């Protein structure tokens, strides 16, 4: 089963953050928060304009993004967890 996001939605795979602090302390999985960064796996066709045409999204497949803590809907595809969210839930693109 593959998922193709519709309209202004994107499919995001979370990027795991470091489990070690800069001081060398290892954070156990039970206390670590879910990461708020991810990589765009798929994008929809864009926003629908009033005349029925589509405007493209400002993000591209493969870009690393920053999103809000409670953004998107979690889904599981072939045992891998993803988030599907609207482009407006994306806070920024990581350079």
PyMOL commands that set and color helices and strands:
alter all, ss='L'
color gray80, all
select helices_A, chain A and resi 87-89
alter helices_A, ss='H'
color red, helices_A
select strands_A, chain A and resi 9-14+37-43+47-48+54-55+64-67+73-77+80-86+90-93
alter strands_A, ss='S'
color yellow, strands_A
deselect
rebuild
show_as cartoon
